């Protein structure tokens, strides 16, 4: 398994969601910010206790673990 030294999951922090080490900033929060149009640089500027490497690791972590996800298409019967 790939090493993610900047990502931790602690049951006492955000119910065990993967977060950037020493923060309460979750990997999914980083993804939401990027999806809303923020850049990695925007995130680091807004949260100076983060660094480029920790944000990049959050993205690599998400990509690594979603790579083998199975997606099931669900159709809305009312549509």
KARABEL-V294970 format. One record per residue. N is the residue number from 1. RES is the residue in one letter. SS is DSSP state (helix for helix, strand for strand, loop for the rest). OMEGA is omega in degrees with one decimal (none if undefined). D_FIRST is the distance of its C-alpha to the first C-alpha in Angstrom with 1 decimal. Layout:
BEGIN
n/res/ss/omega/d_first
N/RES/SS/OMEGA/D_FIRST
N/RES/SS/OMEGA/D_FIRST
END
This chain:
BEGIN
n/res/ss/omega/d_first
1/X/loop/178.9/0.0
2/X/loop/178.3/3.8
3/X/loop/176.5/6.4
4/X/loop/-173.8/9.2
5/X/loop/-178.1/12.1
6/X/loop/-176.6/14.7
7/X/strand/179.1/13.5
8/X/strand/174.7/14.5
9/X/loop/-177.7/15.6
10/X/loop/-179.2/18.8
11/X/loop/-179.6/21.1
12/X/loop/-178.6/24.0
13/X/loop/179.6/23.1
14/X/helix/178.2/23.5
15/X/helix/175.8/22.9
16/X/helix/176.8/19.2
17/X/loop/175.2/18.4
18/X/loop/-177.3/15.6
19/X/strand/170.8/17.8
20/X/strand/-175.7/18.1
21/X/loop/178.0/18.4
22/X/loop/176.7/22.1
23/X/loop/170.4/23.2
24/X/loop/179.3/23.8
25/X/loop/-174.8/22.7
26/X/strand/176.7/20.2
27/X/helix/-178.8/17.8
28/X/helix/176.5/20.1
29/X/helix/176.5/23.1
30/X/helix/179.3/21.8
31/X/helix/178.3/21.5
32/X/helix/178.8/25.0
33/X/helix/179.1/26.4
34/X/helix/179.0/25.2
35/X/helix/180.0/26.5
36/X/loop/175.5/29.8
37/X/loop/178.6/30.2
38/X/loop/173.4/29.0
39/X/loop/176.0/27.3
40/X/helix/179.7/24.7
41/X/helix/176.8/27.7
42/X/helix/-178.2/29.6
43/X/helix/-179.7/27.0
44/X/helix/178.2/26.9
45/X/helix/-179.5/30.7
46/X/helix/-178.3/31.1
47/X/loop/-172.4/28.7
48/X/loop/177.0/29.3
49/X/loop/172.6/27.1
50/X/loop/173.3/24.1
51/X/loop/-176.8/23.2
52/X/helix/-177.5/22.0
53/X/helix/-178.6/18.6
54/X/helix/178.6/17.9
55/X/helix/177.5/19.1
56/X/helix/177.6/17.2
57/X/helix/176.5/13.9
58/X/helix/178.6/15.1
59/X/helix/178.1/15.7
60/X/helix/178.0/12.4
61/X/helix/-179.9/10.8
62/X/helix/-179.7/13.4
63/X/helix/-178.7/13.0
64/X/helix/-174.8/9.3
65/X/helix/177.5/10.3
66/X/helix/-177.5/13.7
67/X/loop/-176.7/12.9
68/X/loop/177.2/13.2
69/X/loop/174.8/15.9
70/X/loop/-179.5/19.2
71/X/loop/178.8/22.2
72/X/loop/179.6/25.5
73/X/loop/178.3/28.6
74/X/loop/-179.6/31.2
75/X/loop/178.6/34.7
76/X/loop/-177.2/37.2
77/X/loop/-179.3/40.2
78/X/loop/-177.1/42.6
79/X/loop/none/41.8
END
